[in-house]
Amino acid sequence: MEQVKEITTEELKKRLEQNEELELVDVREDEEVEEGIIPGAKHIRMNDIPAHIDAFDKDKEYIFICRSGRRSENVCYYLQEQGYKVRNMVGGMLEWEGETTKK
């Protein structure tokens, strides 16, 4: 199985500060997201990803986010196998030092 590409929280923060247009998807549970989400991120719970697969565009790269980076990595493997371009935010929200917003 091909390794999933990664992005660090620091790299992501820099890219957002440069106003890059990124496709961010937060796969945590509702109650986790209520504590704060990266501005601009879409919220699709991990278990709902298969039902929403048609919402993803194979021409775009998606950055997946969870609490620690483990669930988002699983989502990345799943979508990568379906032919999508994905990247996992390593360290997850536990290491995120950038802005967050309340839903």
Secondary structure as UniProt FT lines:
FT   STRAND          5..8
FT   HELIX           9..17
FT   TURN            18..19
FT   STRAND          23..26
FT   HELIX           30..33
FT   TURN            34..35
FT   TURN            39..40
FT   STRAND          42..43
FT   HELIX           46..48
FT   HELIX           50..55
FT   TURN            58..59
FT   STRAND          61..65
FT   HELIX           70..81
FT   TURN            82..83
FT   STRAND          85..90
FT   HELIX           92..95
//
